[in-house]
């Protein structure tokens, strides 16, 4: 991996920490509850867990290319398989983001087809972390409702 631009080092450190916290929580998810949901209109446990790594992958890809990818990877159906895919994807994405220059980070992109205007690549990367943290909070609630022994938040 190349050494990231100095401006990226703190971001990548926080991003890796966010990922580590998410994986720590994912580890307690029971495989036999992937189809469970809090209510009829909510994502299932499995959908929410897959959404963590799909969201990271999609938003980082959008930050890198300027467009949200149209295809998602195949959803994983076990906790072990999901964590392995999330870890591998995360490592690949970190390496790609670390190669960005300060100029590339400050470029304006319209990743949602202009529907929400433009933003910098850096802003979209920050949004990606917020997205993961938001859904991790939902995952804490799901797992607590299922009686899982969840790790501490910090």
Backbone bond lengths (Angstrom), bond angles and torsions (degrees), N, CA, C in turn:
res aa  C-N    CA-C-N  psi(-1)  N-CA   C-N-CA  omega(-1)  CA-C   N-CA-C  phi
1 X - - - 1.456 - - 1.515 108.86 -
2 X 1.312 115.39 137.99 1.453 118.98 177.18 1.524 109.61 -76.12
3 X 1.321 114.82 158.44 1.459 119.40 178.44 1.528 107.99 -75.17
4 X 1.331 117.54 127.32 1.464 119.24 -178.38 1.525 111.47 -69.01
5 X 1.321 114.61 157.60 1.461 119.96 173.68 1.516 107.79 -56.94
6 X 1.349 117.81 145.92 1.476 120.31 -177.61 1.531 113.72 -51.12
7 X 1.330 117.50 -35.68 1.462 120.02 179.39 1.527 112.27 -66.41
8 X 1.325 116.90 -24.88 1.453 120.95 -177.47 1.522 113.86 -86.81
9 X 1.305 117.62 -22.50 1.466 120.00 -175.86 1.529 113.04 -54.70
10 X 1.337 119.56 -49.13 1.478 118.78 179.17 1.531 112.14 -64.06
11 X 1.331 116.66 -38.45 1.465 119.40 179.18 1.517 110.62 -62.58
12 X 1.331 117.48 -47.95 1.460 121.01 -178.16 1.527 110.45 -63.49
13 X 1.314 117.38 -37.87 1.460 120.14 177.11 1.533 110.40 -61.47
14 X 1.329 118.40 -45.19 1.471 121.86 178.68 1.529 110.93 -67.03
15 X 1.327 116.30 -40.45 1.460 121.26 179.81 1.530 110.41 -62.31
16 X 1.320 117.08 -45.18 1.466 120.31 177.56 1.527 111.18 -62.36
17 X 1.322 116.84 -37.62 1.463 121.01 177.53 1.530 110.37 -65.45
18 X 1.319 116.89 -43.46 1.464 121.61 177.01 1.518 110.05 -58.17
19 X 1.324 115.89 -45.48 1.467 120.71 179.95 1.535 110.32 -61.62
20 X 1.309 116.58 -46.31 1.471 121.06 -179.02 1.536 110.34 -59.32
21 X 1.336 117.31 -42.67 1.467 120.65 178.68 1.527 110.96 -64.62
22 X 1.332 116.53 -40.55 1.467 119.81 179.77 1.523 110.51 -63.84
23 X 1.323 117.53 -45.59 1.459 121.28 -179.21 1.523 110.80 -63.71
24 X 1.313 116.72 -38.45 1.471 120.53 178.26 1.534 110.30 -58.80
25 X 1.328 116.50 -39.09 1.457 120.71 178.47 1.529 110.89 -74.22
26 X 1.318 117.15 -43.23 1.463 120.33 179.88 1.525 112.12 -56.23
27 X 1.327 116.71 -34.11 1.470 121.50 -176.11 1.530 113.32 -57.61
28 X 1.328 118.47 -25.74 1.467 120.24 -176.92 1.524 112.73 -90.96
29 X 1.325 117.77 0.61 1.467 120.70 -178.19 1.526 110.83 -74.16
30 X 1.321 116.80 127.19 1.470 120.08 179.94 1.534 111.34 -78.72
31 X 1.330 115.69 128.56 1.470 121.02 -179.75 1.527 112.42 -56.87
32 X 1.311 117.10 -34.23 1.469 119.91 -175.97 1.526 113.46 -77.18
33 X 1.333 117.04 1.91 1.467 120.57 179.66 1.534 112.76 -115.22
34 X 1.335 118.18 12.99 1.469 121.18 -177.74 1.531 112.50 -57.73
35 X 1.323 117.98 -26.96 1.460 121.43 -179.20 1.520 114.31 -89.48
36 X 1.342 117.69 -3.15 1.463 121.72 -177.34 1.523 110.63 -75.60
37 X 1.320 116.42 144.38 1.468 121.77 176.30 1.521 109.65 -140.41
38 X 1.315 116.07 154.74 1.468 120.91 -177.68 1.518 112.04 -71.43
39 X 1.323 116.99 -31.07 1.462 122.81 177.28 1.529 108.11 -158.36
40 X 1.296 116.40 170.11 1.466 120.88 -174.14 1.530 114.17 -58.33
41 X 1.314 117.94 -31.59 1.464 120.53 -175.62 1.530 113.88 -93.87
42 X 1.323 117.49 -1.98 1.466 121.28 -178.06 1.525 110.96 -89.48
43 X 1.329 115.54 159.15 1.462 120.40 172.30 1.521 108.40 -64.10
44 X 1.328 116.28 151.39 1.459 119.52 172.02 1.532 107.70 -73.14
45 X 1.316 115.73 168.21 1.462 120.06 176.23 1.525 110.24 -56.64
46 X 1.313 116.98 -46.45 1.459 120.69 -179.93 1.517 112.39 -63.27
47 X 1.327 116.96 -41.05 1.473 119.98 178.10 1.526 110.56 -63.37
48 X 1.322 116.72 -42.88 1.461 120.39 179.92 1.524 110.82 -64.73
49 X 1.312 116.83 -42.98 1.469 119.70 179.19 1.528 110.80 -63.30
50 X 1.317 117.54 -45.03 1.462 120.66 177.55 1.526 110.81 -64.50
51 X 1.325 116.68 -33.63 1.466 120.75 -179.76 1.529 111.79 -61.45
52 X 1.327 117.71 -30.88 1.471 119.74 178.02 1.521 111.04 -59.08
53 X 1.324 116.74 -50.38 1.463 117.36 -176.79 1.515 112.42 -82.80
54 X 1.341 118.66 -29.80 1.466 120.09 173.71 1.528 109.92 -62.84
55 X 1.353 115.63 -42.71 1.462 120.37 -179.03 1.513 111.68 -63.41
56 X 1.334 116.20 -46.28 1.459 119.20 178.27 1.523 109.67 -59.08
57 X 1.314 116.19 -49.58 1.468 120.60 -176.93 1.532 110.74 -61.00
58 X 1.318 117.04 -47.02 1.467 120.81 -177.21 1.515 113.30 -65.97
59 X 1.331 116.53 -43.94 1.467 119.34 -177.66 1.527 111.81 -71.94
60 X 1.319 117.72 -36.65 1.470 119.12 176.80 1.526 109.80 -68.70
61 X 1.312 116.26 -42.17 1.474 119.28 177.12 1.531 109.89 -58.58
62 X 1.325 116.81 -40.61 1.469 120.64 177.83 1.524 110.92 -64.79
63 X 1.331 116.83 -39.09 1.465 119.53 177.65 1.531 110.61 -64.62
64 X 1.314 116.81 -35.45 1.461 120.69 -178.08 1.528 112.57 -78.54
65 X 1.326 117.21 -38.40 1.473 120.84 -173.22 1.523 113.76 -106.96
66 X 1.331 116.61 -17.35 1.458 120.32 -177.24 1.513 113.90 91.49
67 X 1.339 117.66 -1.79 1.458 120.93 -178.13 1.527 111.06 -137.67
68 X 1.328 115.79 141.72 1.464 121.29 173.29 1.532 107.25 -69.17
69 X 1.333 118.55 129.26 1.468 119.68 178.74 1.528 111.13 -64.92
70 X 1.299 115.90 145.43 1.467 120.71 -178.06 1.525 112.17 -85.19
71 X 1.323 117.59 -21.14 1.460 120.52 -179.18 1.522 110.67 -111.51
72 X 1.326 114.90 142.08 1.464 121.64 175.28 1.518 108.44 -106.89
73 X 1.319 116.58 154.89 1.465 118.69 172.38 1.534 109.50 -65.33
74 X 1.303 116.46 163.60 1.465 120.33 176.14 1.520 109.25 -65.29
75 X 1.345 118.02 135.50 1.465 119.97 178.22 1.527 111.04 -63.18
76 X 1.307 115.08 147.95 1.462 121.69 177.59 1.522 108.50 -93.37
77 X 1.319 115.85 148.72 1.467 120.12 -173.75 1.521 114.02 -115.73
78 X 1.325 116.66 6.72 1.464 119.90 173.68 1.523 108.34 -139.57
79 X 1.308 115.39 153.28 1.456 120.79 -179.28 1.526 110.97 -59.86
80 X 1.313 116.96 -45.71 1.472 120.98 -178.28 1.526 111.36 -61.23
81 X 1.320 116.14 -46.22 1.467 121.38 179.94 1.532 110.79 -63.96
82 X 1.319 116.31 -41.47 1.459 121.37 -179.23 1.530 110.80 -64.78
83 X 1.311 117.45 -45.88 1.460 120.71 -179.73 1.527 110.61 -62.86
84 X 1.322 116.94 -41.37 1.472 119.86 178.85 1.525 110.61 -61.35
85 X 1.329 117.43 -43.63 1.470 121.15 179.10 1.522 111.00 -65.94
86 X 1.328 116.52 -42.67 1.464 121.60 -179.80 1.526 110.33 -64.04
87 X 1.318 117.35 -44.82 1.474 121.00 178.92 1.529 111.46 -61.63
88 X 1.324 116.26 -46.17 1.472 119.96 -179.39 1.524 110.77 -64.13
89 X 1.319 116.63 -46.40 1.457 121.37 179.73 1.528 110.69 -61.00
90 X 1.330 116.06 -44.48 1.470 120.89 -179.30 1.524 110.73 -59.73
91 X 1.326 117.12 -46.77 1.466 120.52 -179.28 1.529 111.01 -60.92
92 X 1.325 116.65 -42.39 1.470 120.29 178.37 1.525 111.33 -63.24
93 X 1.323 116.18 -43.48 1.462 120.16 -178.39 1.523 111.84 -67.29
94 X 1.324 117.37 -40.64 1.464 120.73 178.22 1.527 109.61 -59.36
95 X 1.322 117.20 -43.59 1.464 120.25 179.60 1.528 111.24 -61.87
96 X 1.310 116.93 -40.45 1.474 120.14 179.84 1.533 111.32 -69.25
97 X 1.315 116.45 -41.58 1.474 119.72 179.55 1.533 110.17 -67.40
98 X 1.319 117.26 -38.48 1.468 121.15 -179.15 1.526 111.81 -60.46
99 X 1.318 117.27 -23.02 1.465 121.32 -179.67 1.524 113.32 -82.76
100 X 1.327 117.93 -7.05 1.463 120.61 -179.53 1.526 111.02 -69.94
101 X 1.301 115.38 143.45 1.459 121.30 176.12 1.527 109.14 -89.98
102 X 1.319 118.02 162.05 1.462 119.60 175.45 1.537 112.21 -56.48
103 X 1.307 116.93 -36.08 1.472 120.35 178.57 1.528 110.88 -64.59
104 X 1.326 116.50 -42.46 1.463 119.63 178.74 1.529 111.00 -65.35
105 X 1.317 117.04 -39.14 1.468 120.59 179.07 1.525 112.15 -61.30
106 X 1.315 116.83 -32.77 1.466 120.18 -176.56 1.527 113.16 -90.52
107 X 1.329 117.77 -1.75 1.468 120.41 178.58 1.523 110.51 -67.09
108 X 1.318 115.42 141.62 1.462 122.08 176.56 1.521 109.33 -83.10
109 X 1.314 116.45 135.50 1.457 123.09 176.91 1.530 108.49 -133.31
110 X 1.329 116.01 162.46 1.468 121.76 177.31 1.531 107.46 -124.77
111 X 1.332 117.34 73.00 1.463 121.13 -170.82 1.524 115.81 -66.97
112 X 1.304 117.40 -16.68 1.462 120.64 -179.56 1.522 110.25 -109.15
113 X 1.338 115.35 32.97 1.455 121.18 179.41 1.516 113.63 66.81
114 X 1.312 117.52 22.33 1.464 121.46 179.96 1.517 113.95 84.06
115 X 1.335 117.77 -4.46 1.471 121.93 -178.89 1.529 111.71 -54.77
116 X 1.328 116.15 -36.82 1.464 121.14 -179.44 1.521 111.44 -112.21
117 X 1.307 117.07 19.97 1.455 120.55 -179.18 1.523 110.67 81.34
118 X 1.315 114.82 -154.71 1.457 120.05 -179.26 1.520 110.03 -113.86
119 X 1.306 114.39 164.34 1.460 121.49 175.04 1.520 106.92 -154.62
120 X 1.305 115.91 165.18 1.456 118.35 177.31 1.530 109.29 -80.47
121 X 1.321 115.04 160.12 1.462 119.16 175.50 1.529 109.63 -58.39
122 X 1.323 115.56 -40.51 1.469 120.28 179.93 1.526 111.15 -61.39
123 X 1.322 117.40 -41.91 1.469 120.71 178.71 1.517 111.56 -62.50
124 X 1.323 116.33 -40.31 1.458 119.10 179.65 1.530 110.73 -67.73
125 X 1.324 117.55 -35.34 1.464 119.96 176.21 1.531 110.80 -64.36
126 X 1.317 117.35 -39.04 1.474 120.58 176.15 1.533 110.04 -64.58
127 X 1.330 116.44 -40.64 1.459 121.27 178.52 1.524 110.71 -61.88
128 X 1.337 116.43 -37.84 1.462 121.25 178.21 1.521 110.44 -58.42
129 X 1.319 118.01 -45.16 1.476 120.52 178.97 1.526 110.86 -63.88
130 X 1.334 116.49 -43.05 1.465 119.98 178.68 1.524 110.66 -60.75
131 X 1.313 116.58 -40.79 1.461 122.09 179.38 1.528 110.25 -59.97
132 X 1.316 117.14 -46.43 1.467 120.79 -179.73 1.530 110.82 -63.95
133 X 1.316 116.44 -43.76 1.467 120.37 -178.82 1.524 110.33 -63.92
134 X 1.324 117.17 -41.04 1.470 121.64 178.05 1.532 110.35 -58.54
135 X 1.323 116.52 -51.00 1.459 119.74 -177.41 1.525 112.49 -72.10
136 X 1.322 117.34 -26.43 1.461 119.43 174.38 1.530 109.09 -65.10
137 X 1.320 117.07 -37.33 1.464 120.43 176.06 1.524 111.30 -60.24
138 X 1.328 116.49 -41.69 1.462 119.69 176.07 1.530 110.59 -61.94
139 X 1.316 115.46 -41.12 1.456 120.34 -179.08 1.530 111.47 -62.39
140 X 1.336 117.10 -36.91 1.472 119.69 175.21 1.526 110.20 -57.96
141 X 1.318 116.98 -44.49 1.466 120.69 -179.27 1.528 110.14 -64.27
142 X 1.317 117.18 -47.67 1.466 120.71 179.21 1.528 110.17 -54.56
143 X 1.319 115.58 -52.16 1.463 119.82 -174.38 1.526 111.87 -66.66
144 X 1.314 117.13 -35.65 1.471 119.28 175.70 1.516 110.93 -64.82
145 X 1.335 116.34 -41.07 1.460 120.24 178.55 1.529 111.22 -63.43
146 X 1.313 117.27 -29.38 1.462 121.76 178.51 1.532 112.25 -84.47
147 X 1.333 116.73 -2.90 1.461 121.33 178.47 1.513 114.12 82.98
148 X 1.319 117.94 14.10 1.472 120.76 179.38 1.527 109.65 -70.60
149 X 1.296 115.19 149.73 1.474 122.41 176.73 1.524 107.13 -85.68
150 X 1.343 116.47 89.40 1.469 120.47 -175.21 1.512 111.35 -79.52
151 X 1.345 116.81 147.24 1.462 119.78 177.26 1.527 110.29 -71.57
152 X 1.321 115.60 163.75 1.469 119.27 177.55 1.527 109.19 -63.15
153 X 1.300 115.49 156.80 1.463 120.78 -177.80 1.531 111.56 -64.26
154 X 1.324 117.09 -35.59 1.466 119.30 -176.58 1.495 111.98 -119.54
